[in-house]
Amino acid sequence: MKVPGCRTPGHLENNSFASININIGPGECEWFGVPYEYWPVVEKMCKERNLDFLKGAWWPNFQDLIKAEVPCYRFTQKLEIWYGWAVDACTGSNLLAGATMWPGTLDQ
């Protein structure tokens, strides 16, 4: 559970499992997602900045992703709506409840 006003840095779900995030309010939540197939580009960007993606807190520069031709999905999660994703980051002024689901595939 994430408290209101928290910021979730970019991350890959444990074991690349799919996740479910439910926005339980009080407001909306903005999400950014990068397709898993672009992980090598994201990993290279982190290494160039001396960041450990798996242990550190990474918040990508949106323009750097565009420049590297990495598709970045940006969307707003409304109250009481759930979603699942792969590599993601979130900022919002609400509570989020999440669960990691298994078994799963990248195509689910």
A tleap script that builds the chain and sets N, CA, C and O, in Angstrom:
source leaprc.protein.ff14SB
mol = sequence {
  NMET LYS VAL PRO GLY CYS ARG THR PRO GLY
  HIE LEU GLU ASN ASN SER PHE ALA SER ILE
  ASN ILE ASN ILE GLY PRO GLY GLU CYS GLU
  TRP PHE GLY VAL PRO TYR GLU TYR TRP PRO
  VAL VAL GLU LYS MET CYS LYS GLU ARG ASN
  LEU ASP PHE LEU LYS GLY ALA TRP TRP PRO
  ASN PHE GLN ASP LEU ILE LYS ALA GLU VAL
  PRO CYS TYR ARG PHE THR GLN LYS LEU GLU
  ILE TRP TYR GLY TRP ALA VAL ASP ALA CYS
  THR GLY SER ASN LEU LEU ALA GLY ALA THR
  MET TRP PRO GLY THR LEU ASP CGLN
}
set mol.1.N position { 0.845 -1.165 0.000 }
set mol.1.CA position { 0.000 0.000 0.000 }
set mol.1.C position { 0.892 1.231 0.000 }
set mol.1.O position { 1.877 1.288 0.736 }
set mol.2.N position { 0.557 2.194 -0.807 }
set mol.2.CA position { 1.308 3.443 -0.899 }
set mol.2.C position { 0.444 4.557 -0.324 }
set mol.2.O position { -0.746 4.648 -0.626 }
set mol.3.N position { 1.036 5.387 0.491 }
set mol.3.CA position { 0.286 6.461 1.142 }
set mol.3.C position { 0.076 7.633 0.201 }
set mol.3.O position { 0.808 7.771 -0.779 }
set mol.4.N position { -0.916 8.489 0.481 }
set mol.4.CA position { -1.152 9.655 -0.378 }
set mol.4.C position { 0.105 10.510 -0.524 }
set mol.4.O position { 0.838 10.743 0.437 }
set mol.5.N position { 0.334 10.972 -1.764 }
set mol.5.CA position { 1.460 11.849 -2.041 }
set mol.5.C position { 2.769 11.138 -2.304 }
set mol.5.O position { 3.783 11.796 -2.537 }
set mol.6.N position { 2.783 9.808 -2.273 }
set mol.6.CA position { 4.035 9.085 -2.487 }
set mol.6.C position { 4.396 9.076 -3.969 }
set mol.6.O position { 3.567 9.349 -4.836 }
set mol.7.N position { 5.630 8.763 -4.221 }
set mol.7.CA position { 6.133 8.669 -5.584 }
set mol.7.C position { 6.851 7.330 -5.701 }
set mol.7.O position { 7.807 7.066 -4.972 }
set mol.8.N position { 6.397 6.505 -6.601 }
set mol.8.CA position { 7.012 5.194 -6.803 }
set mol.8.C position { 8.028 5.305 -7.927 }
set mol.8.O position { 7.654 5.599 -9.062 }
set mol.9.N position { 9.320 5.074 -7.635 }
set mol.9.CA position { 10.309 5.174 -8.710 }
set mol.9.C position { 10.141 4.055 -9.731 }
set mol.9.O position { 9.453 3.066 -9.480 }
set mol.10.N position { 10.778 4.227 -10.883 }
set mol.10.CA position { 10.736 3.210 -11.923 }
set mol.10.C position { 11.195 1.872 -11.381 }
set mol.10.O position { 12.166 1.804 -10.627 }
set mol.11.N position { 10.505 0.808 -11.760 }
set mol.11.CA position { 10.866 -0.520 -11.270 }
set mol.11.C position { 10.296 -1.591 -12.186 }
set mol.11.O position { 9.417 -1.334 -13.009 }
set mol.12.N position { 10.814 -2.783 -12.020 }
set mol.12.CA position { 10.316 -3.979 -12.702 }
set mol.12.C position { 9.746 -4.864 -11.606 }
set mol.12.O position { 10.405 -5.075 -10.588 }
set mol.13.N position { 8.542 -5.385 -11.785 }
set mol.13.CA position { 7.922 -6.213 -10.756 }
set mol.13.C position { 8.788 -7.439 -10.458 }
set mol.13.O position { 9.506 -7.928 -11.330 }
set mol.14.N position { 8.713 -7.927 -9.223 }
set mol.14.CA position { 9.479 -9.101 -8.816 }
set mol.14.C position { 9.260 -10.256 -9.785 }
set mol.14.O position { 8.124 -10.599 -10.113 }
set mol.15.N position { 10.360 -10.850 -10.240 }
set mol.15.CA position { 10.327 -11.984 -11.171 }
set mol.15.C position { 9.567 -11.674 -12.454 }
set mol.15.O position { 9.117 -12.588 -13.144 }
set mol.16.N position { 9.424 -10.405 -12.774 }
set mol.16.CA position { 8.700 -9.957 -13.974 }
set mol.16.C position { 7.236 -10.405 -13.979 }
set mol.16.O position { 6.627 -10.523 -15.042 }
set mol.17.N position { 6.678 -10.651 -12.803 }
set mol.17.CA position { 5.272 -11.022 -12.721 }
set mol.17.C position { 4.416 -9.808 -13.037 }
set mol.17.O position { 4.868 -8.672 -12.895 }
set mol.18.N position { 3.192 -10.042 -13.462 }
set mol.18.CA position { 2.244 -8.951 -13.674 }
set mol.18.C position { 1.795 -8.425 -12.313 }
set mol.18.O position { 1.768 -9.169 -11.333 }
set mol.19.N position { 1.447 -7.158 -12.258 }
set mol.19.CA position { 0.961 -6.586 -11.006 }
set mol.19.C position { -0.417 -5.979 -11.230 }
set mol.19.O position { -0.799 -5.637 -12.349 }
set mol.20.N position { -1.134 -5.858 -10.145 }
set mol.20.CA position { -2.425 -5.187 -10.163 }
set mol.20.C position { -2.351 -4.056 -9.158 }
set mol.20.O position { -1.965 -4.268 -8.009 }
set mol.21.N position { -2.715 -2.861 -9.578 }
set mol.21.CA position { -2.743 -1.704 -8.703 }
set mol.21.C position { -4.144 -1.127 -8.715 }
set mol.21.O position { -4.701 -0.852 -9.778 }
set mol.22.N position { -4.709 -0.946 -7.542 }
set mol.22.CA position { -6.058 -0.405 -7.402 }
set mol.22.C position { -5.952 0.959 -6.738 }
set mol.22.O position { -5.399 1.088 -5.646 }
set mol.23.N position { -6.478 1.959 -7.394 }
set mol.23.CA position { -6.483 3.309 -6.841 }
set mol.23.C position { -7.670 3.420 -5.900 }
set mol.23.O position { -8.820 3.371 -6.337 }
set mol.24.N position { -7.393 3.572 -4.583 }
set mol.24.CA position { -8.474 3.693 -3.611 }
set mol.24.C position { -8.620 5.123 -3.102 }
set mol.24.O position { -9.220 5.363 -2.054 }
set mol.25.N position { -8.061 6.074 -3.860 }
set mol.25.CA position { -8.294 7.494 -3.609 }
set mol.25.C position { -7.368 8.113 -2.587 }
set mol.25.O position { -6.501 7.440 -2.028 }
set mol.26.N position { -7.552 9.373 -2.351 }
set mol.26.CA position { -8.715 10.188 -2.710 }
set mol.26.C position { -8.661 10.827 -4.097 }
set mol.26.O position { -9.625 11.490 -4.477 }
set mol.27.N position { -7.616 10.669 -4.851 }
set mol.27.CA position { -7.538 11.348 -6.148 }
set mol.27.C position { -7.103 10.417 -7.258 }
set mol.27.O position { -7.200 9.195 -7.145 }
set mol.28.N position { -6.619 11.020 -8.335 }
set mol.28.CA position { -6.123 10.263 -9.487 }
set mol.28.C position { -4.639 9.971 -9.309 }
set mol.28.O position { -3.980 10.557 -8.449 }
set mol.29.N position { -4.121 9.065 -10.124 }
set mol.29.CA position { -2.713 8.702 -10.081 }
set mol.29.C position { -2.170 8.698 -11.502 }
set mol.29.O position { -2.800 8.150 -12.406 }
set mol.30.N position { -1.019 9.298 -11.703 }
set mol.30.CA position { -0.405 9.330 -13.023 }
set mol.30.C position { 0.659 8.248 -13.105 }
set mol.30.O position { 1.506 8.125 -12.220 }
set mol.31.N position { 0.606 7.454 -14.194 }
set mol.31.CA position { 1.526 6.343 -14.385 }
set mol.31.C position { 2.313 6.517 -15.673 }
set mol.31.O position { 1.850 7.134 -16.633 }
set mol.32.N position { 3.512 5.958 -15.668 }
set mol.32.CA position { 4.356 5.901 -16.855 }
set mol.32.C position { 4.761 4.448 -17.034 }
set mol.32.O position { 5.092 3.775 -16.057 }
set mol.33.N position { 4.740 3.960 -18.249 }
set mol.33.CA position { 5.134 2.580 -18.501 }
set mol.33.C position { 5.999 2.469 -19.735 }
set mol.33.O position { 5.823 3.203 -20.707 }
set mol.34.N position { 6.943 1.533 -19.681 }
set mol.34.CA position { 7.832 1.245 -20.805 }
set mol.34.C position { 7.707 -0.242 -21.107 }
set mol.34.O position { 7.790 -1.054 -20.186 }
set mol.35.N position { 7.509 -0.629 -22.376 }
set mol.35.CA position { 7.417 -2.052 -22.699 }
set mol.35.C position { 8.674 -2.816 -22.272 }
set mol.35.O position { 9.793 -2.314 -22.380 }
set mol.36.N position { 8.465 -4.025 -21.791 }
set mol.36.CA position { 9.552 -4.862 -21.300 }
set mol.36.C position { 10.655 -5.061 -22.338 }
set mol.36.O position { 11.829 -5.163 -21.983 }
set mol.37.N position { 10.285 -5.115 -23.606 }
set mol.37.CA position { 11.272 -5.345 -24.668 }
set mol.37.C position { 12.347 -4.260 -24.713 }
set mol.37.O position { 13.405 -4.464 -25.309 }
set mol.38.N position { 12.086 -3.112 -24.090 }
set mol.38.CA position { 13.046 -2.002 -24.095 }
set mol.38.C position { 13.916 -1.989 -22.843 }
set mol.38.O position { 14.630 -1.018 -22.592 }
set mol.39.N position { 13.858 -3.066 -22.054 }
set mol.39.CA position { 14.674 -3.139 -20.857 }
set mol.39.C position { 16.151 -2.901 -21.140 }
set mol.39.O position { 16.781 -2.176 -20.370 }
set mol.40.N position { 16.754 -3.465 -22.199 }
set mol.40.CA position { 18.186 -3.216 -22.439 }
set mol.40.C position { 18.506 -1.721 -22.579 }
set mol.40.O position { 19.564 -1.279 -22.132 }
set mol.41.N position { 17.624 -0.949 -23.183 }
set mol.41.CA position { 17.853 0.493 -23.340 }
set mol.41.C position { 17.759 1.180 -21.980 }
set mol.41.O position { 18.585 2.032 -21.651 }
set mol.42.N position { 16.753 0.808 -21.193 }
set mol.42.CA position { 16.579 1.393 -19.863 }
set mol.42.C position { 17.775 1.047 -18.977 }
set mol.42.O position { 18.286 1.901 -18.253 }
set mol.43.N position { 18.217 -0.210 -19.039 }
set mol.43.CA position { 19.370 -0.632 -18.249 }
set mol.43.C position { 20.618 0.176 -18.624 }
set mol.43.O position { 21.386 0.583 -17.752 }
set mol.44.N position { 20.812 0.402 -19.924 }
set mol.44.CA position { 21.962 1.185 -20.394 }
set mol.44.C position { 21.875 2.622 -19.869 }
set mol.44.O position { 22.883 3.193 -19.455 }
set mol.45.N position { 20.675 3.205 -19.887 }
set mol.45.CA position { 20.495 4.570 -19.386 }
set mol.45.C position { 20.861 4.656 -17.906 }
set mol.45.O position { 21.470 5.633 -17.469 }
set mol.46.N position { 20.493 3.645 -17.146 }
set mol.46.CA position { 20.827 3.626 -15.718 }
set mol.46.C position { 22.336 3.506 -15.509 }
set mol.46.O position { 22.917 4.232 -14.702 }
set mol.47.N position { 22.959 2.593 -16.235 }
set mol.47.CA position { 24.410 2.403 -16.091 }
set mol.47.C position { 25.184 3.667 -16.441 }
set mol.47.O position { 26.181 3.988 -15.794 }
set mol.48.N position { 24.723 4.389 -17.471 }
set mol.48.CA position { 25.380 5.639 -17.864 }
set mol.48.C position { 25.309 6.686 -16.750 }
set mol.48.O position { 26.129 7.603 -16.702 }
set mol.49.N position { 24.339 6.547 -15.867 }
set mol.49.CA position { 24.142 7.498 -14.759 }
set mol.49.C position { 24.602 6.916 -13.416 }
set mol.49.O position { 24.335 7.484 -12.357 }
set mol.50.N position { 25.301 5.770 -13.477 }
set mol.50.CA position { 25.777 5.076 -12.275 }
set mol.50.C position { 24.637 4.753 -11.309 }
set mol.50.O position { 24.787 4.887 -10.094 }
set mol.51.N position { 23.498 4.326 -11.858 }
set mol.51.CA position { 22.345 3.944 -11.055 }
set mol.51.C position { 22.141 2.445 -11.122 }
set mol.51.O position { 22.281 1.840 -12.185 }
set mol.52.N position { 21.810 1.846 -9.993 }
set mol.52.CA position { 21.477 0.424 -9.945 }
set mol.52.C position { 19.960 0.316 -9.969 }
set mol.52.O position { 19.293 0.578 -8.968 }
set mol.53.N position { 19.423 -0.069 -11.111 }
set mol.53.CA position { 17.973 -0.111 -11.306 }
set mol.53.C position { 17.287 -0.988 -10.262 }
set mol.53.O position { 16.206 -0.642 -9.787 }
set mol.54.N position { 17.898 -2.120 -9.897 }
set mol.54.CA position { 17.255 -3.064 -8.986 }
set mol.54.C position { 17.373 -2.672 -7.517 }
set mol.54.O position { 16.592 -3.148 -6.693 }
set mol.55.N position { 18.338 -1.812 -7.169 }
set mol.55.CA position { 18.536 -1.443 -5.764 }
set mol.55.C position { 18.306 0.030 -5.482 }
set mol.55.O position { 18.082 0.410 -4.333 }
set mol.56.N position { 18.356 0.856 -6.499 }
set mol.56.CA position { 18.237 2.286 -6.281 }
set mol.56.C position { 16.876 2.831 -6.668 }
set mol.56.O position { 15.979 2.086 -7.065 }
set mol.57.N position { 16.740 4.129 -6.547 }
set mol.57.CA position { 15.520 4.820 -6.953 }
set mol.57.C position { 15.805 5.547 -8.264 }
set mol.57.O position { 16.673 6.418 -8.319 }
set mol.58.N position { 15.097 5.200 -9.287 }
set mol.58.CA position { 15.315 5.758 -10.621 }
set mol.58.C position { 14.043 6.401 -11.118 }
set mol.58.O position { 12.984 5.774 -11.127 }
set mol.59.N position { 14.142 7.645 -11.532 }
set mol.59.CA position { 13.009 8.352 -12.132 }
set mol.59.C position { 13.482 8.881 -13.472 }
set mol.59.O position { 14.251 9.841 -13.512 }
set mol.60.N position { 13.036 8.273 -14.587 }
set mol.60.CA position { 13.580 8.645 -15.895 }
set mol.60.C position { 13.159 10.032 -16.358 }
set mol.60.O position { 12.087 10.525 -16.006 }
set mol.61.N position { 14.010 10.640 -17.142 }
set mol.61.CA position { 13.673 11.887 -17.808 }
set mol.61.C position { 12.885 11.511 -19.064 }
set mol.61.O position { 13.388 10.804 -19.937 }
set mol.62.N position { 11.655 11.990 -19.141 }
set mol.62.CA position { 10.776 11.629 -20.257 }
set mol.62.C position { 11.438 11.947 -21.601 }
set mol.62.O position { 11.330 11.157 -22.539 }
set mol.63.N position { 12.111 13.077 -21.706 }
set mol.63.CA position { 12.770 13.458 -22.959 }
set mol.63.C position { 13.912 12.512 -23.318 }
set mol.63.O position { 14.157 12.263 -24.499 }
set mol.64.N position { 14.613 11.982 -22.314 }
set mol.64.CA position { 15.680 10.997 -22.580 }
set mol.64.C position { 15.099 9.723 -23.193 }
set mol.64.O position { 15.703 9.123 -24.082 }
set mol.65.N position { 13.925 9.316 -22.713 }
set mol.65.CA position { 13.277 8.122 -23.273 }
set mol.65.C position { 12.876 8.357 -24.729 }
set mol.65.O position { 13.071 7.489 -25.580 }
set mol.66.N position { 12.321 9.522 -25.006 }
set mol.66.CA position { 11.909 9.857 -26.374 }
set mol.66.C position { 13.134 9.892 -27.294 }
set mol.66.O position { 13.108 9.358 -28.403 }
set mol.67.N position { 14.199 10.526 -26.817 }
set mol.67.CA position { 15.434 10.638 -27.606 }
set mol.67.C position { 16.012 9.255 -27.924 }
set mol.67.O position { 16.570 9.049 -29.002 }
set mol.68.N position { 15.879 8.310 -26.989 }
set mol.68.CA position { 16.386 6.955 -27.186 }
set mol.68.C position { 15.380 6.083 -27.943 }
set mol.68.O position { 15.588 4.879 -28.093 }
set mol.69.N position { 14.300 6.689 -28.415 }
set mol.69.CA position { 13.242 6.002 -29.162 }
set mol.69.C position { 12.601 4.868 -28.357 }
set mol.69.O position { 12.259 3.818 -28.901 }
set mol.70.N position { 12.448 5.102 -27.061 }
set mol.70.CA position { 11.771 4.153 -26.184 }
set mol.70.C position { 10.324 4.614 -26.038 }
set mol.70.O position { 10.078 5.714 -25.543 }
set mol.71.N position { 9.358 3.788 -26.464 }
set mol.71.CA position { 7.962 4.192 -26.292 }
set mol.71.C position { 7.628 4.263 -24.809 }
set mol.71.O position { 7.913 3.333 -24.055 }
set mol.72.N position { 7.038 5.343 -24.407 }
set mol.72.CA position { 6.674 5.544 -23.011 }
set mol.72.C position { 5.181 5.836 -22.950 }
set mol.72.O position { 4.694 6.790 -23.556 }
set mol.73.N position { 4.471 5.007 -22.215 }
set mol.73.CA position { 3.034 5.193 -22.060 }
set mol.73.C position { 2.778 5.992 -20.794 }
set mol.73.O position { 3.320 5.689 -19.731 }
set mol.74.N position { 1.960 6.997 -20.918 }
set mol.74.CA position { 1.643 7.874 -19.792 }
set mol.74.C position { 0.127 7.938 -19.694 }
set mol.74.O position { -0.553 8.271 -20.665 }
set mol.75.N position { -0.396 7.617 -18.519 }
set mol.75.CA position { -1.845 7.624 -18.383 }
set mol.75.C position { -2.245 7.915 -16.945 }
set mol.75.O position { -1.436 7.818 -16.023 }
set mol.76.N position { -3.498 8.267 -16.780 }
set mol.76.CA position { -4.048 8.597 -15.480 }
set mol.76.C position { -4.963 7.470 -15.017 }
set mol.76.O position { -5.847 7.027 -15.750 }
set mol.77.N position { -4.737 7.019 -13.801 }
set mol.77.CA position { -5.580 5.992 -13.205 }
set mol.77.C position { -6.636 6.690 -12.344 }
set mol.77.O position { -6.305 7.394 -11.390 }
set mol.78.N position { -7.880 6.490 -12.685 }
set mol.78.CA position { -8.994 7.094 -11.955 }
set mol.78.C position { -9.274 6.313 -10.673 }
set mol.78.O position { -8.801 5.188 -10.512 }
set mol.79.N position { -10.023 6.897 -9.787 }
set mol.79.CA position { -10.409 6.282 -8.533 }
set mol.79.C position { -11.109 4.941 -8.774 }
set mol.79.O position { -11.993 4.837 -9.625 }
set mol.80.N position { -10.707 3.928 -8.022 }
set mol.80.CA position { -11.284 2.581 -8.038 }
set mol.80.C position { -11.096 1.834 -9.356 }
set mol.80.O position { -11.837 0.894 -9.642 }
set mol.81.N position { -10.124 2.236 -10.153 }
set mol.81.CA position { -9.792 1.540 -11.387 }
set mol.81.C position { -8.497 0.773 -11.148 }
set mol.81.O position { -7.600 1.281 -10.475 }
set mol.82.N position { -8.382 -0.434 -11.683 }
set mol.82.CA position { -7.162 -1.219 -11.528 }
set mol.82.C position { -6.459 -1.351 -12.869 }
set mol.82.O position { -7.062 -1.156 -13.924 }
set mol.83.N position { -5.195 -1.679 -12.813 }
set mol.83.CA position { -4.426 -1.915 -14.027 }
set mol.83.C position { -3.247 -2.819 -13.703 }
set mol.83.O position { -2.890 -2.994 -12.538 }
set mol.84.N position { -2.648 -3.390 -14.734 }
set mol.84.CA position { -1.447 -4.205 -14.594 }
set mol.84.C position { -0.429 -3.766 -15.630 }
set mol.84.O position { -0.804 -3.333 -16.720 }
set mol.85.N position { 0.862 -3.871 -15.304 }
set mol.85.CA position { 1.907 -3.365 -16.206 }
set mol.85.C position { 3.209 -4.086 -15.940 }
set mol.85.O position { 3.260 -4.960 -15.076 }
set mol.86.N position { 4.262 -3.742 -16.661 }
set mol.86.CA position { 5.567 -4.394 -16.491 }
set mol.86.C position { 6.572 -3.438 -15.848 }
set mol.86.O position { 6.729 -3.464 -14.628 }
set mol.87.N position { 7.246 -2.611 -16.613 }
set mol.87.CA position { 8.191 -1.640 -16.068 }
set mol.87.C position { 7.424 -0.341 -15.901 }
set mol.87.O position { 6.921 0.204 -16.883 }
set mol.88.N position { 7.323 0.169 -14.677 }
set mol.88.CA position { 6.481 1.332 -14.480 }
set mol.88.C position { 6.990 2.268 -13.400 }
set mol.88.O position { 7.920 1.946 -12.661 }
set mol.89.N position { 6.370 3.417 -13.325 }
set mol.89.CA position { 6.637 4.412 -12.293 }
set mol.89.C position { 5.342 5.160 -12.055 }
set mol.89.O position { 4.497 5.243 -12.946 }
set mol.90.N position { 5.181 5.706 -10.859 }
set mol.90.CA position { 3.911 6.340 -10.513 }
set mol.90.C position { 4.140 7.558 -9.636 }
set mol.90.O position { 5.071 7.592 -8.831 }
set mol.91.N position { 3.288 8.550 -9.799 }
set mol.91.CA position { 3.224 9.670 -8.878 }
set mol.91.C position { 1.758 9.993 -8.662 }
set mol.91.O position { 0.963 9.907 -9.598 }
set mol.92.N position { 1.393 10.357 -7.463 }
set mol.92.CA position { -0.015 10.650 -7.223 }
set mol.92.C position { -0.272 11.108 -5.800 }
set mol.92.O position { 0.605 11.024 -4.940 }
set mol.93.N position { -1.477 11.591 -5.559 }
set mol.93.CA position { -1.860 12.050 -4.234 }
set mol.93.C position { -2.995 11.167 -3.726 }
set mol.93.O position { -4.057 11.660 -3.346 }
set mol.94.N position { -2.761 9.871 -3.723 }
set mol.94.CA position { -3.807 8.939 -3.354 }
set mol.94.C position { -3.211 7.709 -2.691 }
set mol.94.O position { -1.994 7.602 -2.539 }
set mol.95.N position { -4.067 6.791 -2.303 }
set mol.95.CA position { -3.631 5.505 -1.774 }
set mol.95.C position { -3.688 4.471 -2.878 }
set mol.95.O position { -4.637 4.443 -3.661 }
set mol.96.N position { -2.689 3.631 -2.943 }
set mol.96.CA position { -2.677 2.538 -3.921 }
set mol.96.C position { -2.504 1.224 -3.183 }
set mol.96.O position { -1.699 1.120 -2.257 }
set mol.97.N position { -3.254 0.235 -3.592 }
set mol.97.CA position { -3.064 -1.120 -3.092 }
set mol.97.C position { -2.602 -1.952 -4.265 }
set mol.97.O position { -3.191 -1.876 -5.344 }
set mol.98.N position { -1.568 -2.740 -4.084 }
set mol.98.CA position { -1.033 -3.513 -5.203 }
set mol.98.C position { -0.835 -4.965 -4.836 }
set mol.98.O position { -0.681 -5.312 -3.665 }
set mol.99.N position { -0.841 -5.802 -5.844 }
set mol.99.CA position { -0.580 -7.229 -5.658 }
set mol.99.C position { 0.181 -7.737 -6.876 }
set mol.99.O position { -0.092 -7.324 -8.003 }
set mol.100.N position { 1.122 -8.619 -6.649 }
set mol.100.CA position { 1.859 -9.233 -7.749 }
set mol.100.C position { 1.219 -10.584 -8.038 }
set mol.100.O position { 0.987 -11.381 -7.130 }
set mol.101.N position { 0.938 -10.832 -9.315 }
set mol.101.CA position { 0.192 -12.022 -9.709 }
set mol.101.C position { 1.107 -13.032 -10.396 }
set mol.101.O position { 1.994 -12.651 -11.160 }
set mol.102.N position { 0.891 -14.323 -10.123 }
set mol.102.CA position { 1.612 -15.405 -10.751 }
set mol.102.C position { 0.664 -16.577 -10.907 }
set mol.102.O position { -0.191 -16.726 -10.034 }
set mol.103.N position { 0.722 -17.414 -11.913 }
set mol.103.CA position { 1.656 -17.343 -13.028 }
set mol.103.C position { 1.230 -16.277 -14.024 }
set mol.103.O position { 0.091 -15.811 -13.998 }
set mol.104.N position { 2.126 -15.905 -14.879 }
set mol.104.CA position { 1.800 -14.889 -15.852 }
set mol.104.C position { 2.819 -14.841 -16.960 }
set mol.104.O position { 3.882 -15.457 -16.885 }
set mol.105.N position { 2.477 -14.106 -17.978 }
set mol.105.CA position { 3.386 -13.902 -19.097 }
set mol.105.C position { 3.383 -12.429 -19.438 }
set mol.105.O position { 2.546 -11.675 -18.942 }
set mol.106.N position { 4.308 -12.016 -20.279 }
set mol.106.CA position { 4.354 -10.623 -20.700 }
set mol.106.C position { 3.213 -10.285 -21.641 }
set mol.106.O position { 2.940 -9.111 -21.892 }
set mol.107.N position { 2.539 -11.310 -22.167 }
set mol.107.CA position { 1.471 -11.091 -23.135 }
set mol.107.C position { 0.080 -11.110 -22.524 }
set mol.107.O position { -0.904 -11.041 -23.260 }
set mol.108.N position { -0.035 -11.201 -21.218 }
set mol.108.CA position { -1.366 -11.340 -20.636 }
set mol.108.C position { -2.191 -10.086 -20.706 }
set mol.108.O position { -3.333 -10.073 -20.248 }
savepdb mol mol.pdb
quit
